[in-house]
């Protein structure tokens, strides 16, 4: 006996697969589950004077960003939240053990954090302007003339030419690793 896939059977199979995928993804995407879903993760360099949107992982000069790596003068910098984002240093947890609950319960502020407090290994809690949470660890710094990283390609040519025409500065670009989590249901 031959089995033919009729249009009705094909439709039934497609609907079954779609429904099963929907329920499987709904179970794994519960932000309040024991292991929350990671929206994105990566390693990025925030160029001096630029701002970073965590959700898009893009550098920009607009207000549609979460953090601005402000260069106050030739020595001082600070990481400044923008667009309604908030941040805090997490002093009691190491990066790997930080949970979504730790991030959502942190005492976040709209105040900037001075660069001298952002040593290698410092862990930050961030609530983005979209309401999601991120844990960020300071990996280190790069000097101003180091434009060998991918993010420097997003810089405008005129900006890069001006940067390279000035004296080289240590600790100018901020390198971070990060994990972005969706906002939890209790914060909606």
OpenMM code with the backbone's topology and positions (N, CA, C; nanometers):
from openmm import Vec3, app, unit

residues = "UNK UNK UNK UNK UNK UNK UNK UNK UNK UNK UNK UNK UNK UNK UNK UNK UNK UNK UNK UNK UNK UNK UNK UNK UNK UNK UNK UNK UNK UNK UNK UNK UNK UNK UNK UNK UNK UNK UNK UNK UNK UNK UNK UNK UNK UNK UNK UNK UNK UNK UNK UNK UNK UNK UNK UNK UNK UNK UNK UNK UNK UNK UNK UNK UNK UNK UNK UNK UNK UNK UNK UNK UNK UNK UNK UNK UNK UNK UNK UNK UNK UNK UNK UNK UNK UNK UNK UNK UNK UNK UNK UNK UNK UNK UNK UNK UNK UNK UNK UNK UNK UNK UNK UNK UNK UNK UNK UNK UNK UNK UNK UNK UNK UNK UNK UNK UNK UNK UNK UNK UNK UNK UNK UNK UNK UNK UNK UNK UNK UNK UNK UNK UNK UNK UNK UNK UNK UNK UNK UNK UNK UNK UNK UNK UNK UNK UNK UNK UNK UNK UNK UNK UNK UNK UNK UNK UNK UNK UNK UNK UNK UNK UNK UNK UNK UNK UNK UNK UNK UNK UNK UNK UNK UNK UNK UNK UNK UNK UNK UNK UNK UNK UNK UNK UNK UNK UNK UNK".split()
positions = [
    Vec3(0.0843, -0.1161, 0.0000),
    Vec3(0.0000, 0.0000, 0.0000),
    Vec3(0.0902, 0.1242, 0.0000),
    Vec3(0.0653, 0.2162, -0.0863),
    Vec3(0.1428, 0.3390, -0.0958),
    Vec3(0.0794, 0.4463, -0.0076),
    Vec3(0.1683, 0.5237, 0.0547),
    Vec3(0.1212, 0.6345, 0.1377),
    Vec3(0.1510, 0.7642, 0.0653),
    Vec3(0.0498, 0.8357, 0.0385),
    Vec3(0.0643, 0.9636, -0.0279),
    Vec3(0.0393, 1.0738, 0.0736),
    Vec3(0.1160, 1.1765, 0.0618),
    Vec3(0.0921, 1.2913, 0.1479),
    Vec3(-0.0072, 1.3808, 0.0765),
    Vec3(-0.1242, 1.3819, 0.1325),
    Vec3(-0.2296, 1.4649, 0.0755),
    Vec3(-0.2141, 1.6066, 0.1300),
    Vec3(-0.2751, 1.7029, 0.0653),
    Vec3(-0.2690, 1.8398, 0.1181),
    Vec3(-0.3194, 1.8482, 0.2621),
    Vec3(-0.4183, 1.7712, 0.2977),
    Vec3(-0.4700, 1.7724, 0.4335),
    Vec3(-0.3660, 1.7183, 0.5314),
    Vec3(-0.3000, 1.6074, 0.4939),
    Vec3(-0.1961, 1.5518, 0.5811),
    Vec3(-0.0781, 1.6484, 0.5925),
    Vec3(-0.0381, 1.7095, 0.4841),
    Vec3(0.0733, 1.8054, 0.4867),
    Vec3(0.0409, 1.9225, 0.5772),
    Vec3(-0.0811, 1.9726, 0.5678),
    Vec3(-0.1229, 2.0834, 0.6537),
    Vec3(-0.1196, 2.0418, 0.7999),
    Vec3(-0.1692, 1.9219, 0.8282),
    Vec3(-0.1688, 1.8701, 0.9648),
    Vec3(-0.0255, 1.8603, 1.0186),
    Vec3(0.0671, 1.8091, 0.9384),
    Vec3(0.2066, 1.7968, 0.9816),
    Vec3(0.2693, 1.9333, 1.0086),
    Vec3(0.2446, 2.0278, 0.9205),
    Vec3(0.3011, 2.1626, 0.9381),
    Vec3(0.2456, 2.2279, 1.0637),
    Vec3(0.1170, 2.2197, 1.0841),
    Vec3(0.0554, 2.2790, 1.2033),
    Vec3(0.1097, 2.2119, 1.3292),
    Vec3(0.1258, 2.0811, 1.3286),
    Vec3(0.1790, 2.0086, 1.4440),
    Vec3(0.3204, 2.0554, 1.4771),
    Vec3(0.4053, 2.0668, 1.3765),
    Vec3(0.5434, 2.1119, 1.3987),
    Vec3(0.5451, 2.2546, 1.4531),
    Vec3(0.4660, 2.3433, 1.3965),
    Vec3(0.4614, 2.4827, 1.4436),
    Vec3(0.4145, 2.4895, 1.5881),
    Vec3(0.3096, 2.4168, 1.6222),
    Vec3(0.2570, 2.4182, 1.7597),
    Vec3(0.3597, 2.3620, 1.8571),
    Vec3(0.4234, 2.2512, 1.8221),
    Vec3(0.5243, 2.1921, 1.9107),
    Vec3(0.6430, 2.2867, 1.9296),
    Vec3(0.6874, 2.3513, 1.8239),
    Vec3(0.7968, 2.4483, 1.8358),
    Vec3(0.7566, 2.5662, 1.9227),
    Vec3(0.6336, 2.6130, 1.9075),
    Vec3(0.5857, 2.7241, 1.9890),
    Vec3(0.5900, 2.6894, 2.1368),
    Vec3(0.5362, 2.5726, 2.1734),
    Vec3(0.5344, 2.5350, 2.3146),
    Vec3(0.6743, 2.5058, 2.3667),
    Vec3(0.7607, 2.4496, 2.2865),
    Vec3(0.8981, 2.4233, 2.3297),
    Vec3(0.9720, 2.5538, 2.3547),
    Vec3(0.9552, 2.6526, 2.2658),
    Vec3(1.0246, 2.7800, 2.2848),
    Vec3(0.9625, 2.8596, 2.3987),
    Vec3(0.8342, 2.8489, 2.4197),
    Vec3(0.7701, 2.9203, 2.5307),
    Vec3(0.8218, 2.8684, 2.6636),
    Vec3(0.8491, 2.7394, 2.6726),
    Vec3(0.9007, 2.6829, 2.7974),
    Vec3(1.0431, 2.7274, 2.8233),
    Vec3(1.1237, 2.7432, 2.7204),
    Vec3(1.2640, 2.7802, 2.7409),
    Vec3(1.2845, 2.9308, 2.7475),
    Vec3(1.1832, 3.0113, 2.7205),
    Vec3(1.2025, 3.1546, 2.7207),
    Vec3(1.1366, 3.2247, 2.8384),
    Vec3(1.1085, 3.1518, 2.9440),
    Vec3(1.0495, 3.2127, 3.0625),
    Vec3(1.1587, 3.2835, 3.1413),
    Vec3(1.1574, 3.4171, 3.1467),
    Vec3(1.2621, 3.4901, 3.2176),
    Vec3(1.2676, 3.4589, 3.3665),
    Vec3(1.1604, 3.4074, 3.4239),
    Vec3(1.1610, 3.3755, 3.5660),
    Vec3(1.2011, 3.2310, 3.5926),
    Vec3(1.2385, 3.1573, 3.4897),
    Vec3(1.2832, 3.0196, 3.5078),
    Vec3(1.4151, 3.0195, 3.5830),
    Vec3(1.4532, 2.9031, 3.6353),
    Vec3(1.5765, 2.8916, 3.7125),
    Vec3(1.6976, 2.9384, 3.6319),
    Vec3(1.7021, 2.9067, 3.5052),
    Vec3(1.8098, 2.9529, 3.4182),
    Vec3(1.7489, 3.0428, 3.3124),
    Vec3(1.7581, 3.1751, 3.3295),
    Vec3(1.6939, 3.2651, 3.2339),
    Vec3(1.7597, 3.2585, 3.0963),
    Vec3(1.6825, 3.2910, 2.9992),
    Vec3(1.7299, 3.2924, 2.8618),
    Vec3(1.8205, 3.4131, 2.8415),
    Vec3(1.9288, 3.3889, 2.7739),
    Vec3(2.0212, 3.4960, 2.7376),
    Vec3(1.9768, 3.5497, 2.6028),
    Vec3(1.9529, 3.6804, 2.5966),
    Vec3(1.9146, 3.7414, 2.4687),
    Vec3(2.0350, 3.7508, 2.3765),
    Vec3(2.1458, 3.7981, 2.4325),
    Vec3(2.2707, 3.8146, 2.3573),
    Vec3(2.3852, 3.8129, 2.4561),
    Vec3(2.5033, 3.7874, 2.4066),
    Vec3(2.6243, 3.7946, 2.4869),
    Vec3(2.7399, 3.8260, 2.3934),
    Vec3(2.8441, 3.8852, 2.4472),
    Vec3(2.9573, 3.9143, 2.3608),
    Vec3(3.0673, 3.9880, 2.4326),
    Vec3(3.1583, 4.0332, 2.3526),
    Vec3(3.2711, 4.1141, 2.3985),
    Vec3(3.2767, 4.2336, 2.3052),
    Vec3(3.2847, 4.3528, 2.3605),
    Vec3(3.2786, 4.4748, 2.2808),
    Vec3(3.3790, 4.5764, 2.3320),
    Vec3(3.4138, 4.6694, 2.2458),
    Vec3(3.4979, 4.7827, 2.2843),
    Vec3(3.4146, 4.9086, 2.2663),
    Vec3(3.3997, 4.9841, 2.3753),
    Vec3(3.3301, 5.1126, 2.3686),
    Vec3(3.4373, 5.2180, 2.3445),
    Vec3(3.4348, 5.2780, 2.2277),
    Vec3(3.5372, 5.3757, 2.1933),
    Vec3(3.5194, 5.5029, 2.2759),
    Vec3(3.6317, 5.5662, 2.3079),
    Vec3(3.6281, 5.6910, 2.3811),
    Vec3(3.5416, 5.7934, 2.3112),
    Vec3(3.4568, 5.8607, 2.3837),
    Vec3(3.3595, 5.9627, 2.3412),
    Vec3(3.2373, 5.9046, 2.2725),
    Vec3(3.2293, 5.7725, 2.2576),
    Vec3(3.1152, 5.7093, 2.1915),
    Vec3(3.0215, 5.6487, 2.2948),
    Vec3(2.9018, 5.6163, 2.2495),
    Vec3(2.8021, 5.5525, 2.3355),
    Vec3(2.7646, 5.4178, 2.2742),
    Vec3(2.7140, 5.3290, 2.3606),
    Vec3(2.6880, 5.1904, 2.3217),
    Vec3(2.5435, 5.1531, 2.3504),
    Vec3(2.4772, 5.0943, 2.2522),
    Vec3(2.3446, 5.0372, 2.2709),
    Vec3(2.3645, 4.8873, 2.2886),
    Vec3(2.3289, 4.8363, 2.4055),
    Vec3(2.3582, 4.6967, 2.4370),
    Vec3(2.2738, 4.6019, 2.3523),
    Vec3(2.1440, 4.6297, 2.3375),
    Vec3(2.0582, 4.5390, 2.2600),
    Vec3(2.1081, 4.5204, 2.1176),
    Vec3(2.1498, 4.6270, 2.0532),
    Vec3(2.1975, 4.6163, 1.9151),
    Vec3(2.3474, 4.5901, 1.9083),
    Vec3(2.4165, 4.6053, 2.0213),
    Vec3(2.5620, 4.5946, 2.0293),
    Vec3(2.6279, 4.6846, 1.9254),
    Vec3(2.5794, 4.8089, 1.9212),
    Vec3(2.6337, 4.9051, 1.8257),
    Vec3(2.6754, 5.0328, 1.8986),
    Vec3(2.7797, 5.0936, 1.8451),
    Vec3(2.8240, 5.2235, 1.8942),
    Vec3(2.7534, 5.3316, 1.8150),
    Vec3(2.7261, 5.4425, 1.8819),
    Vec3(2.6516, 5.5499, 1.8176),
    Vec3(2.6848, 5.6783, 1.8918),
    Vec3(2.6468, 5.7890, 1.8366),
    Vec3(2.6641, 5.9189, 1.9024),
    Vec3(2.5290, 5.9764, 1.9438),
    Vec3(2.4207, 5.9039, 1.9187),
    Vec3(2.2868, 5.9560, 1.9460),
    Vec3(2.2450, 5.9272, 2.0900),
    Vec3(2.1304, 5.9756, 2.1255),
    Vec3(2.0735, 5.9506, 2.2575),
    Vec3(2.0109, 5.8114, 2.2674),
    Vec3(1.9975, 5.7413, 2.1565),
    Vec3(1.9359, 5.6084, 2.1545),
    Vec3(2.0369, 5.5010, 2.1942),
    Vec3(2.1083, 5.5264, 2.3018),
    Vec3(2.2106, 5.4347, 2.3507),
    Vec3(2.1937, 5.4165, 2.5011),
    Vec3(2.2619, 5.3176, 2.5556),
    Vec3(2.2507, 5.2879, 2.6984),
    Vec3(2.3642, 5.3479, 2.7805),
    Vec3(2.4866, 5.3419, 2.7292),
    Vec3(2.6033, 5.3874, 2.8049),
    Vec3(2.6943, 5.4732, 2.7188),
    Vec3(2.7400, 5.5841, 2.7757),
    Vec3(2.8324, 5.6747, 2.7075),
    Vec3(2.9664, 5.6677, 2.7796),
    Vec3(3.0745, 5.6416, 2.7067),
    Vec3(3.2091, 5.6400, 2.7632),
    Vec3(3.2667, 5.7798, 2.7452),
    Vec3(3.2326, 5.8641, 2.8404),
    Vec3(3.2665, 6.0065, 2.8353),
    Vec3(3.4140, 6.0284, 2.8674),
    Vec3(3.4783, 6.1118, 2.7885),
    Vec3(3.6168, 6.1530, 2.8118),
    Vec3(3.6111, 6.2963, 2.8653),
    Vec3(3.6237, 6.3114, 2.9955),
    Vec3(3.6092, 6.4424, 3.0590),
    Vec3(3.7261, 6.5328, 3.0222),
    Vec3(3.8456, 6.4800, 3.0320),
    Vec3(3.9671, 6.5506, 2.9926),
    Vec3(4.0714, 6.4460, 2.9554),
    Vec3(4.1980, 6.4832, 2.9483),
    Vec3(4.3020, 6.3903, 2.9049),
    Vec3(4.3280, 6.2771, 3.0036),
    Vec3(4.2739, 6.2856, 3.1225),
    Vec3(4.3004, 6.1838, 3.2248),
    Vec3(4.1723, 6.1168, 3.2755),
    Vec3(4.0654, 6.1934, 3.2884),
    Vec3(3.9437, 6.1419, 3.3522),
    Vec3(3.8390, 6.0993, 3.2503),
    Vec3(3.7735, 5.9865, 3.2826),
    Vec3(3.6616, 5.9364, 3.2039),
    Vec3(3.5523, 5.8928, 3.3007),
    Vec3(3.4355, 5.8712, 3.2453),
    Vec3(3.3293, 5.8106, 3.3250),
    Vec3(3.2300, 5.7419, 3.2322),
    Vec3(3.1672, 5.6372, 3.2856),
    Vec3(3.0650, 5.5622, 3.2142),
    Vec3(2.9308, 5.6180, 3.2584),
    Vec3(2.8554, 5.6725, 3.1633),
    Vec3(2.7341, 5.7468, 3.1942),
    Vec3(2.6129, 5.6776, 3.1314),
    Vec3(2.5110, 5.6436, 3.2119),
    Vec3(2.3885, 5.5872, 3.1533),
    Vec3(2.3128, 5.6944, 3.0763),
    Vec3(2.2454, 5.6512, 2.9690),
    Vec3(2.1689, 5.7442, 2.8849),
    Vec3(2.0339, 5.6844, 2.8526),
    Vec3(1.9441, 5.7680, 2.8055),
    Vec3(1.8147, 5.7214, 2.7551),
    Vec3(1.7298, 5.6479, 2.8564),
    Vec3(1.7488, 5.6737, 2.9844),
    Vec3(1.6718, 5.6037, 3.0870),
    Vec3(1.7407, 5.4793, 3.1412),
    Vec3(1.8570, 5.4455, 3.0874),
    Vec3(1.9319, 5.3313, 3.1398),
    Vec3(1.9849, 5.3643, 3.2798),
    Vec3(2.0142, 5.2601, 3.3571),
    Vec3(2.0698, 5.2751, 3.4916),
    Vec3(2.1802, 5.1724, 3.5103),
    Vec3(2.2736, 5.2023, 3.6021),
    Vec3(2.3810, 5.1080, 3.6270),
    Vec3(2.4299, 5.1139, 3.7699),
    Vec3(2.5042, 5.0103, 3.8089),
    Vec3(2.5647, 5.0022, 3.9421),
    Vec3(2.6815, 4.9060, 3.9361),
    Vec3(2.7770, 4.9263, 4.0247),
    Vec3(2.8856, 4.8299, 4.0406),
    Vec3(2.8364, 4.7209, 4.1346),
    Vec3(2.8579, 4.5948, 4.0972),
    Vec3(2.8260, 4.4812, 4.1843),
    Vec3(2.9549, 4.4393, 4.2542),
    Vec3(2.9643, 4.4690, 4.3808),
    Vec3(3.0886, 4.4431, 4.4542),
    Vec3(3.0920, 4.3064, 4.5224),
    Vec3(2.9776, 4.2439, 4.5429),
    Vec3(2.9739, 4.1222, 4.6234),
    Vec3(2.9643, 3.9934, 4.5421),
    Vec3(2.9628, 4.0019, 4.4113),
    Vec3(2.9471, 3.8824, 4.3278),
    Vec3(3.0533, 3.8805, 4.2191),
    Vec3(3.0980, 3.7582, 4.1873),
    Vec3(3.1850, 3.7463, 4.0710),
    Vec3(3.0967, 3.7337, 3.9471),
    Vec3(3.1514, 3.7669, 3.8336),
    Vec3(3.0770, 3.7776, 3.7077),
    Vec3(2.9967, 3.6522, 3.6756),
    Vec3(3.0590, 3.5361, 3.6865),
    Vec3(2.9916, 3.4117, 3.6485),
    Vec3(2.8704, 3.3813, 3.7352),
    Vec3(2.8724, 3.4224, 3.8612),
    Vec3(2.7619, 3.3874, 3.9513),
    Vec3(2.6495, 3.4912, 3.9548),
    Vec3(2.6627, 3.6011, 3.8829),
    Vec3(2.5578, 3.7036, 3.8803),
    Vec3(2.4352, 3.6483, 3.8076),
    Vec3(2.3191, 3.6611, 3.8713),
    Vec3(2.1934, 3.6120, 3.8145),
    Vec3(2.1045, 3.7291, 3.7728),
    Vec3(1.9976, 3.6968, 3.7028),
    Vec3(1.8992, 3.7980, 3.6660),
    Vec3(1.8388, 3.8612, 3.7907),
    Vec3(1.8162, 3.7820, 3.8962),
    Vec3(1.7657, 3.8382, 4.0223),
    Vec3(1.8638, 3.9386, 4.0806),
    Vec3(1.9932, 3.9075, 4.0755),
    Vec3(2.0941, 4.0021, 4.1249),
    Vec3(2.0859, 4.1329, 4.0480),
    Vec3(2.0696, 4.1237, 3.9174),
    Vec3(2.0638, 4.2435, 3.8334),
    Vec3(1.9385, 4.3247, 3.8615),
    Vec3(1.8243, 4.2567, 3.8718),
    Vec3(1.6984, 4.3294, 3.8917),
    Vec3(1.6858, 4.3837, 4.0338),
    Vec3(1.7613, 4.3300, 4.1292),
    Vec3(1.7567, 4.3786, 4.2674),
    Vec3(1.8689, 4.4762, 4.3012),
    Vec3(1.9588, 4.5015, 4.2083),
    Vec3(2.0699, 4.5933, 4.2327),
    Vec3(2.0176, 4.7359, 4.2495),
    Vec3(2.0890, 4.8149, 4.3273),
    Vec3(2.0533, 4.9561, 4.3470),
    Vec3(2.1111, 5.0373, 4.2317),
    Vec3(2.0356, 5.0389, 4.1238),
    Vec3(2.0789, 5.1045, 4.0010),
    Vec3(2.0575, 5.2553, 4.0088),
    Vec3(2.1438, 5.3289, 3.9401),
    Vec3(2.1343, 5.4750, 3.9428),
    Vec3(2.1583, 5.5314, 3.8030),
    Vec3(2.1150, 5.6550, 3.7830),
    Vec3(2.1387, 5.7246, 3.6568),
    Vec3(2.2690, 5.8041, 3.6605),
    Vec3(2.3355, 5.8017, 3.7727),
    Vec3(2.4643, 5.8690, 3.7909),
    Vec3(2.5746, 5.7930, 3.7171),
    Vec3(2.6681, 5.8645, 3.6595),
    Vec3(2.7819, 5.8024, 3.5936),
    Vec3(2.8796, 5.7442, 3.6949),
    Vec3(2.9630, 5.6522, 3.6487),
    Vec3(3.0659, 5.5908, 3.7337),
    Vec3(3.2018, 5.6345, 3.6816),
    Vec3(3.2824, 5.6932, 3.7706),
    Vec3(3.4151, 5.7408, 3.7326),
    Vec3(3.5020, 5.6261, 3.6836),
    Vec3(3.5814, 5.6532, 3.5820),
    Vec3(3.6669, 5.5523, 3.5217),
    Vec3(3.7663, 5.4906, 3.6173),
    Vec3(3.8115, 5.5671, 3.7188),
    Vec3(3.9078, 5.5091, 3.8131),
    Vec3(3.8459, 5.4006, 3.9006),
    Vec3(3.7125, 5.3888, 3.9015),
    Vec3(3.6450, 5.2806, 3.9736),
    Vec3(3.6224, 5.1581, 3.8855),
    Vec3(3.6523, 5.1710, 3.7579),
    Vec3(3.6272, 5.0638, 3.6619),
    Vec3(3.7572, 4.9900, 3.6292),
    Vec3(3.8078, 4.9211, 3.7290),
    Vec3(3.9305, 4.8437, 3.7102),
    Vec3(3.8994, 4.7139, 3.6369),
    Vec3(4.0020, 4.6520, 3.5827),
    Vec3(3.9862, 4.5227, 3.5163),
    Vec3(3.9200, 4.4253, 3.6135),
    Vec3(3.8131, 4.3584, 3.5665),
    Vec3(3.7404, 4.2621, 3.6490),
    Vec3(3.6182, 4.3188, 3.7188),
    Vec3(3.6014, 4.4513, 3.7191),
    Vec3(3.4838, 4.5134, 3.7820),
    Vec3(3.3575, 4.4639, 3.7126),
    Vec3(3.2552, 4.4295, 3.7928),
    Vec3(3.1287, 4.3796, 3.7398),
    Vec3(3.0213, 4.4864, 3.7582),
    Vec3(2.9458, 4.5100, 3.6522),
    Vec3(2.8390, 4.6103, 3.6532),
    Vec3(2.7038, 4.5441, 3.6295),
    Vec3(2.6015, 4.6002, 3.6923),
    Vec3(2.4620, 4.5657, 3.6634),
    Vec3(2.4046, 4.6821, 3.5845),
    Vec3(2.3330, 4.6512, 3.4780),
    Vec3(2.2764, 4.7561, 3.3926),
    Vec3(2.1326, 4.7215, 3.3594),
    Vec3(2.0471, 4.8226, 3.3676),
    Vec3(1.9111, 4.8118, 3.3138),
    Vec3(1.9093, 4.9028, 3.1931),
    Vec3(1.8850, 4.8440, 3.0767),
    Vec3(1.8919, 4.9202, 2.9521),
    Vec3(1.7712, 5.0119, 2.9380),
    Vec3(1.7781, 5.1008, 2.8419),
    Vec3(1.6657, 5.1911, 2.8186),
    Vec3(1.5426, 5.1140, 2.7733),
    Vec3(1.5607, 4.9916, 2.7199),
    Vec3(1.4474, 4.9077, 2.6799),
    Vec3(1.3916, 4.8267, 2.7961),
    Vec3(1.4582, 4.8324, 2.9129),
    Vec3(1.4098, 4.7611, 3.0307),
    Vec3(1.4687, 4.6234, 3.0511),
    Vec3(1.5640, 4.5838, 2.9675),
    Vec3(1.6304, 4.4552, 2.9858),
    Vec3(1.7489, 4.4724, 3.0800),
    Vec3(1.8054, 4.3615, 3.1240),
    Vec3(1.9167, 4.3652, 3.2188),
    Vec3(2.0416, 4.3073, 3.1556),
    Vec3(2.1568, 4.3624, 3.1953),
    Vec3(2.2841, 4.3113, 3.1469),
    Vec3(2.3835, 4.3064, 3.2613),
    Vec3(2.4659, 4.2027, 3.2588),
    Vec3(2.5828, 4.2027, 3.3453),
    Vec3(2.7015, 4.2295, 3.2542),
    Vec3(2.7913, 4.3151, 3.3023),
    Vec3(2.9048, 4.3594, 3.2222),
    Vec3(3.0298, 4.3495, 3.3086),
    Vec3(3.1361, 4.2945, 3.2503),
    Vec3(3.2645, 4.2897, 3.3211),
    Vec3(3.3660, 4.3703, 3.2417),
    Vec3(3.4434, 4.4511, 3.3134),
    Vec3(3.5498, 4.5279, 3.2502),
    Vec3(3.6636, 4.4314, 3.2171),
    Vec3(3.6958, 4.4213, 3.0882),
    Vec3(3.8054, 4.3351, 3.0435),
    Vec3(3.9357, 4.4126, 3.0497),
    Vec3(3.9309, 4.5385, 3.0107),
    Vec3(4.0509, 4.6214, 3.0121),
    Vec3(4.0327, 4.7446, 2.9271),
    Vec3(4.1438, 4.8073, 2.8981),
    Vec3(4.1438, 4.9320, 2.8225),
    Vec3(4.2373, 4.9208, 2.7028),
    Vec3(4.2135, 5.0064, 2.6059),
    Vec3(4.3011, 5.0176, 2.4898),
    Vec3(4.3406, 5.1641, 2.4746),
    Vec3(4.4589, 5.1861, 2.4224),
    Vec3(4.5030, 5.3237, 2.4011),
    Vec3(4.4280, 5.3845, 2.2835),
    Vec3(4.4308, 5.5153, 2.2756),
    Vec3(4.3493, 5.5838, 2.1749),
    Vec3(4.3900, 5.5511, 2.0317),
    Vec3(4.5157, 5.5269, 2.0064),
    Vec3(4.5597, 5.4977, 1.8701),
    Vec3(4.5392, 5.3510, 1.8307),
    Vec3(4.4945, 5.2681, 1.9237),
    Vec3(4.4634, 5.1285, 1.8918),
    Vec3(4.3234, 5.1237, 1.8312),
    Vec3(4.3171, 5.1104, 1.7021),
    Vec3(4.1884, 5.0999, 1.6325),
    Vec3(4.1817, 4.9673, 1.5573),
    Vec3(4.2413, 4.8635, 1.6180),
    Vec3(4.2477, 4.7319, 1.5544),
    Vec3(4.1244, 4.6460, 1.5805),
    Vec3(4.0294, 4.6945, 1.6570),
    Vec3(3.9111, 4.6170, 1.6932),
    Vec3(3.7955, 4.6506, 1.5990),
    Vec3(3.6986, 4.5596, 1.5934),
    Vec3(3.5875, 4.5712, 1.4978),
    Vec3(3.5076, 4.7001, 1.5145),
    Vec3(3.4842, 4.7429, 1.6371),
    Vec3(3.4009, 4.8614, 1.6614),
    Vec3(3.4609, 4.9884, 1.6004),
    Vec3(3.5927, 4.9934, 1.5861),
    Vec3(3.6569, 5.1118, 1.5275),
    Vec3(3.6151, 5.1311, 1.3820),
    Vec3(3.5751, 5.0230, 1.3175),
    Vec3(3.5290, 5.0338, 1.1787),
    Vec3(3.3961, 5.1075, 1.1691),
    Vec3(3.3215, 5.1131, 1.2809),
    Vec3(3.1946, 5.1860, 1.2800),
    Vec3(3.2165, 5.3360, 1.2972),
    Vec3(3.3365, 5.3739, 1.3384),
    Vec3(3.3677, 5.5152, 1.3562),
    Vec3(3.3747, 5.5868, 1.2227),
    Vec3(3.3344, 5.7089, 1.2230),
    Vec3(3.3406, 5.7866, 1.1002),
    Vec3(3.4867, 5.8149, 1.0669),
    Vec3(3.5182, 5.8163, 0.9391),
    Vec3(3.6568, 5.8372, 0.8958),
    Vec3(3.7137, 5.9681, 0.9505),
    Vec3(3.6334, 6.0717, 0.9489),
    Vec3(3.6801, 6.2017, 0.9987),
    Vec3(3.7128, 6.1945, 1.1471),
    Vec3(3.6262, 6.1234, 1.2233),
    Vec3(3.6499, 6.1074, 1.3661),
    Vec3(3.7792, 6.0286, 1.3892),
    Vec3(3.7977, 5.9189, 1.3147),
    Vec3(3.9189, 5.8383, 1.3299),
    Vec3(4.0440, 5.9183, 1.2938),
    Vec3(4.0378, 5.9963, 1.1866),
    Vec3(4.1526, 6.0774, 1.1461),
    Vec3(4.1866, 6.1786, 1.2555),
    Vec3(4.0848, 6.2415, 1.3131),
    Vec3(4.1077, 6.3362, 1.4224),
    Vec3(4.1664, 6.2688, 1.5448),
    Vec3(4.1180, 6.1493, 1.5767),
    Vec3(4.1690, 6.0738, 1.6916),
    Vec3(4.3167, 6.0411, 1.6733),
    Vec3(4.3527, 5.9943, 1.5542),
    Vec3(4.4910, 5.9549, 1.5286),
    Vec3(4.5849, 6.0744, 1.5146),
    Vec3(4.5303, 6.1933, 1.4895),
    Vec3(4.6121, 6.3143, 1.4789),
    Vec3(4.6495, 6.3694, 1.6165),
    Vec3(4.5738, 6.3325, 1.7185),
    Vec3(4.6031, 6.3785, 1.8556),
    Vec3(4.7052, 6.2870, 1.9212),
    Vec3(4.7661, 6.3325, 2.0308),
    Vec3(4.8603, 6.2448, 2.1035),
    Vec3(4.7902, 6.1175, 2.1519),
    Vec3(4.8646, 6.0076, 2.1523),
    Vec3(4.8115, 5.8792, 2.1971),
    Vec3(4.7836, 5.8838, 2.3476),
    Vec3(4.6662, 5.8320, 2.3883),
    Vec3(4.6280, 5.8310, 2.5302),
    Vec3(4.6049, 5.6879, 2.5759),
    Vec3(4.6583, 5.6499, 2.6913),
    Vec3(4.6278, 5.5169, 2.7452),
    Vec3(4.4849, 5.5150, 2.7992),
    Vec3(4.4303, 5.3978, 2.8165),
    Vec3(4.2976, 5.3804, 2.8790),
    Vec3(4.1872, 5.4610, 2.8116),
    Vec3(4.1909, 5.4722, 2.6811),
    Vec3(4.0947, 5.5555, 2.6098),
    Vec3(3.9698, 5.4787, 2.5686),
    Vec3(3.9871, 5.3575, 2.5166),
    Vec3(3.8741, 5.2730, 2.4767),
    Vec3(3.8509, 5.1703, 2.5867),
    Vec3(3.7254, 5.1411, 2.6154),
    Vec3(3.6877, 5.0499, 2.7236),
    Vec3(3.6416, 4.9169, 2.6649),
    Vec3(3.7087, 4.8074, 2.7006),
    Vec3(3.6717, 4.6751, 2.6517),
    Vec3(3.5926, 4.6018, 2.7594),
    Vec3(3.4782, 4.5460, 2.7196),
    Vec3(3.3883, 4.4785, 2.8133),
    Vec3(3.3410, 4.3448, 2.7569),
    Vec3(3.3042, 4.2550, 2.8471),
    Vec3(3.2274, 4.1375, 2.8066),
    Vec3(3.0947, 4.1482, 2.8775),
    Vec3(2.9907, 4.0916, 2.8165),
    Vec3(2.8561, 4.1187, 2.8664),
    Vec3(2.7605, 4.0062, 2.8308),
    Vec3(2.6541, 4.0002, 2.9120),
    Vec3(2.5420, 3.9097, 2.8864),
    Vec3(2.4151, 3.9912, 2.9056),
    Vec3(2.3242, 3.9835, 2.8086),
    Vec3(2.1981, 4.0573, 2.8123),
    Vec3(2.0837, 3.9604, 2.8369),
    Vec3(2.0008, 3.9918, 2.9367),
    Vec3(1.8847, 3.9094, 2.9730),
    Vec3(1.7564, 3.9913, 2.9515),
    Vec3(1.6470, 3.9248, 2.9176),
    Vec3(1.5197, 3.9986, 2.9069),
    Vec3(1.4725, 4.0383, 3.0457),
    Vec3(1.3944, 4.1460, 3.0510),
    Vec3(1.3391, 4.1888, 3.1791),
    Vec3(1.2529, 4.0775, 3.2368),
    Vec3(1.2519, 4.0654, 3.3675),
    Vec3(1.1719, 3.9606, 3.4298),
    Vec3(1.0263, 4.0039, 3.4366),
    Vec3(0.9362, 3.9071, 3.4487),
    Vec3(0.7924, 3.9364, 3.4507),
    Vec3(0.7557, 4.0261, 3.5678),
    Vec3(0.8269, 4.0112, 3.6790),
    Vec3(0.7897, 4.0914, 3.7971),
    Vec3(0.8180, 4.2397, 3.7763),
    Vec3(0.8986, 4.2745, 3.6751),
    Vec3(0.9301, 4.4153, 3.6502),
    Vec3(0.8483, 4.4746, 3.5369),
    Vec3(0.7587, 4.3993, 3.4796),
    Vec3(0.6773, 4.4518, 3.3692),
    Vec3(0.5723, 4.5478, 3.4186),
] * unit.nanometer
topology = app.Topology()
chain = topology.addChain("A")
for resn in residues:
    res = topology.addResidue(resn, chain)
    for name in ("N", "CA", "C"):
        topology.addAtom(name, app.Element.getBySymbol(name[0]), res)
